[in-house]
Amino acid sequence: MKKHLNLIISGKVQHIGFRFMAMQAAYKYGVFGFARNKSNGTIYIEVEGEDENMNNFLDWCKVGPVGASIKEIEMEEGEMKDFTAFDVKH
């Protein structure tokens, strides 16, 4: 079953390539959406996909790329937007 999640990831997540590595992880796990830095130092991600693929992507987000230190991931389900790619937004 497909679902849509809105994530806010806090910790040491900016200026380390997190968004671009999230894009690579998204393509690896077959999920779609976007990642964007927020002015408060967090990263906001909207992501959609099948349950198992989403779980794999979430597991990646809990660790992040080299240099990341994840403090917290806030998660809420949202409405499907039928993304067809994963984009890095500014």
PyRosetta script that sets phi, psi and omega in degrees:
from pyrosetta import init, pose_from_sequence

init()
pose = pose_from_sequence("MKKHLNLIISGKVQHIGFRFMAMQAAYKYGVFGFARNKSNGTIYIEVEGEDENMNNFLDWCKVGPVGASIKEIEMEEGEMKDFTAFDVKH")
pose.set_psi(1, 135.5)
pose.set_omega(1, -179.8)
pose.set_phi(2, -82.7)
pose.set_psi(2, 148.1)
pose.set_omega(2, 173.8)
pose.set_phi(3, -145.4)
pose.set_psi(3, 163.9)
pose.set_omega(3, 179.8)
pose.set_phi(4, -120.5)
pose.set_psi(4, 129.4)
pose.set_omega(4, 177.8)
pose.set_phi(5, -123.6)
pose.set_psi(5, 141.8)
pose.set_omega(5, 170.3)
pose.set_phi(6, -106.4)
pose.set_psi(6, 123.7)
pose.set_omega(6, -177.1)
pose.set_phi(7, -118.7)
pose.set_psi(7, 139.9)
pose.set_omega(7, 168.5)
pose.set_phi(8, -121.8)
pose.set_psi(8, 117.1)
pose.set_omega(8, -175.2)
pose.set_phi(9, -109.0)
pose.set_psi(9, 124.1)
pose.set_omega(9, -179.0)
pose.set_phi(10, -118.2)
pose.set_psi(10, 160.9)
pose.set_omega(10, -176.4)
pose.set_phi(11, 127.2)
pose.set_psi(11, -152.5)
pose.set_omega(11, 175.0)
pose.set_phi(12, -87.2)
pose.set_psi(12, 90.4)
pose.set_omega(12, -172.9)
pose.set_phi(13, -128.2)
pose.set_psi(13, -10.1)
pose.set_omega(13, 178.6)
pose.set_phi(14, -105.4)
pose.set_psi(14, 154.6)
pose.set_omega(14, 178.9)
pose.set_phi(15, 67.1)
pose.set_psi(15, 26.6)
pose.set_omega(15, 177.8)
pose.set_phi(16, -133.1)
pose.set_psi(16, 8.3)
pose.set_omega(16, 179.8)
pose.set_phi(17, 82.9)
pose.set_psi(17, 18.3)
pose.set_omega(17, -175.9)
pose.set_phi(18, -57.4)
pose.set_psi(18, -47.0)
pose.set_omega(18, -175.9)
pose.set_phi(19, -62.7)
pose.set_psi(19, -40.8)
pose.set_omega(19, -178.7)
pose.set_phi(20, -71.4)
pose.set_psi(20, -36.6)
pose.set_omega(20, 176.2)
pose.set_phi(21, -70.5)
pose.set_psi(21, -32.9)
pose.set_omega(21, 175.4)
pose.set_phi(22, -63.5)
pose.set_psi(22, -37.6)
pose.set_omega(22, 177.4)
pose.set_phi(23, -62.9)
pose.set_psi(23, -43.7)
pose.set_omega(23, 178.1)
pose.set_phi(24, -62.7)
pose.set_psi(24, -42.3)
pose.set_omega(24, 178.8)
pose.set_phi(25, -64.3)
pose.set_psi(25, -39.6)
pose.set_omega(25, -180.0)
pose.set_phi(26, -61.2)
pose.set_psi(26, -44.9)
pose.set_omega(26, 179.1)
pose.set_phi(27, -68.4)
pose.set_psi(27, -35.5)
pose.set_omega(27, 177.6)
pose.set_phi(28, -62.0)
pose.set_psi(28, -40.6)
pose.set_omega(28, -175.0)
pose.set_phi(29, -98.4)
pose.set_psi(29, 1.2)
pose.set_omega(29, 174.0)
pose.set_phi(30, 72.7)
pose.set_psi(30, 39.0)
pose.set_omega(30, 175.4)
pose.set_phi(31, -119.1)
pose.set_psi(31, 161.0)
pose.set_omega(31, -173.3)
pose.set_phi(32, -134.8)
pose.set_psi(32, 153.9)
pose.set_omega(32, 179.1)
pose.set_phi(33, 155.7)
pose.set_psi(33, -136.8)
pose.set_omega(33, 178.6)
pose.set_phi(34, -158.3)
pose.set_psi(34, 161.3)
pose.set_omega(34, 175.1)
pose.set_phi(35, -128.8)
pose.set_psi(35, 140.6)
pose.set_omega(35, -178.6)
pose.set_phi(36, -145.5)
pose.set_psi(36, 139.3)
pose.set_omega(36, 171.7)
pose.set_phi(37, -71.4)
pose.set_psi(37, 143.7)
pose.set_omega(37, 173.2)
pose.set_phi(38, -109.6)
pose.set_psi(38, 154.6)
pose.set_omega(38, -174.9)
pose.set_phi(39, -64.6)
pose.set_psi(39, -18.2)
pose.set_omega(39, -179.6)
pose.set_phi(40, -88.4)
pose.set_psi(40, 8.7)
pose.set_omega(40, 176.7)
pose.set_phi(41, 91.8)
pose.set_psi(41, 1.1)
pose.set_omega(41, 177.5)
pose.set_phi(42, -95.8)
pose.set_psi(42, 174.0)
pose.set_omega(42, 173.6)
pose.set_phi(43, -118.9)
pose.set_psi(43, 134.4)
pose.set_omega(43, 178.3)
pose.set_phi(44, -107.5)
pose.set_psi(44, 127.7)
pose.set_omega(44, 179.7)
pose.set_phi(45, -128.4)
pose.set_psi(45, 133.1)
pose.set_omega(45, 165.7)
pose.set_phi(46, -110.7)
pose.set_psi(46, 130.7)
pose.set_omega(46, -174.5)
pose.set_phi(47, -144.4)
pose.set_psi(47, 144.4)
pose.set_omega(47, 179.3)
pose.set_phi(48, -133.8)
pose.set_psi(48, 148.7)
pose.set_omega(48, 175.6)
pose.set_phi(49, 167.7)
pose.set_psi(49, -177.9)
pose.set_omega(49, 177.1)
pose.set_phi(50, -70.9)
pose.set_psi(50, 152.2)
pose.set_omega(50, -175.2)
pose.set_phi(51, -48.4)
pose.set_psi(51, -52.3)
pose.set_omega(51, -176.4)
pose.set_phi(52, -63.6)
pose.set_psi(52, -41.5)
pose.set_omega(52, 179.2)
pose.set_phi(53, -65.2)
pose.set_psi(53, -40.6)
pose.set_omega(53, 178.7)
pose.set_phi(54, -64.0)
pose.set_psi(54, -41.2)
pose.set_omega(54, 179.0)
pose.set_phi(55, -61.6)
pose.set_psi(55, -41.0)
pose.set_omega(55, 177.7)
pose.set_phi(56, -63.6)
pose.set_psi(56, -42.5)
pose.set_omega(56, 179.0)
pose.set_phi(57, -65.3)
pose.set_psi(57, -42.0)
pose.set_omega(57, 178.6)
pose.set_phi(58, -62.9)
pose.set_psi(58, -39.3)
pose.set_omega(58, 176.5)
pose.set_phi(59, -60.0)
pose.set_psi(59, -41.0)
pose.set_omega(59, 177.5)
pose.set_phi(60, -62.9)
pose.set_psi(60, -44.3)
pose.set_omega(60, -178.1)
pose.set_phi(61, -60.8)
pose.set_psi(61, -30.9)
pose.set_omega(61, -179.3)
pose.set_phi(62, -67.2)
pose.set_psi(62, -21.6)
pose.set_omega(62, -179.9)
pose.set_phi(63, -108.5)
pose.set_psi(63, -45.0)
pose.set_omega(63, -179.4)
pose.set_phi(64, 73.3)
pose.set_psi(64, -172.8)
pose.set_omega(64, -179.8)
pose.set_phi(65, -78.5)
pose.set_psi(65, 173.1)
pose.set_omega(65, 175.4)
pose.set_phi(66, -55.8)
pose.set_psi(66, 133.2)
pose.set_omega(66, 179.8)
pose.set_phi(67, 96.9)
pose.set_psi(67, -13.1)
pose.set_omega(67, 179.5)
pose.set_phi(68, -81.7)
pose.set_psi(68, 151.1)
pose.set_omega(68, 172.2)
pose.set_phi(69, -137.6)
pose.set_psi(69, 101.9)
pose.set_omega(69, -174.0)
pose.set_phi(70, -83.5)
pose.set_psi(70, 122.5)
pose.set_omega(70, 178.6)
pose.set_phi(71, -91.8)
pose.set_psi(71, -45.5)
pose.set_omega(71, -175.6)
pose.set_phi(72, -157.3)
pose.set_psi(72, 148.7)
pose.set_omega(72, 171.4)
pose.set_phi(73, -125.1)
pose.set_psi(73, 113.7)
pose.set_omega(73, 173.4)
pose.set_phi(74, -89.6)
pose.set_psi(74, 136.0)
pose.set_omega(74, -173.1)
pose.set_phi(75, -137.7)
pose.set_psi(75, 134.9)
pose.set_omega(75, 171.9)
pose.set_phi(76, -144.3)
pose.set_psi(76, 146.5)
pose.set_omega(76, 177.6)
pose.set_phi(77, -78.1)
pose.set_psi(77, 146.3)
pose.set_omega(77, 179.3)
pose.set_phi(78, -133.9)
pose.set_psi(78, -178.7)
pose.set_omega(78, 178.2)
pose.set_phi(79, -75.8)
pose.set_psi(79, 141.7)
pose.set_omega(79, 177.3)
pose.set_phi(80, -61.4)
pose.set_psi(80, 137.6)
pose.set_omega(80, 177.4)
pose.set_phi(81, -118.3)
pose.set_psi(81, 0.6)
pose.set_omega(81, 177.4)
pose.set_phi(82, 54.6)
pose.set_psi(82, 49.2)
pose.set_omega(82, 174.9)
pose.set_phi(83, -60.8)
pose.set_psi(83, 147.5)
pose.set_omega(83, 179.0)
pose.set_phi(84, -119.7)
pose.set_psi(84, 2.2)
pose.set_omega(84, 179.8)
pose.set_phi(85, -153.0)
pose.set_psi(85, 174.8)
pose.set_omega(85, 173.1)
pose.set_phi(86, -121.0)
pose.set_psi(86, 121.1)
pose.set_omega(86, -175.1)
pose.set_phi(87, -112.7)
pose.set_psi(87, 151.6)
pose.set_omega(87, 170.3)
pose.set_phi(88, -101.5)
pose.set_psi(88, 120.3)
pose.set_omega(88, -178.9)
pose.set_phi(89, -108.0)
pose.set_psi(89, 155.9)
pose.set_omega(89, -179.3)
pose.set_phi(90, -105.2)
pose.dump_pdb("model.pdb")
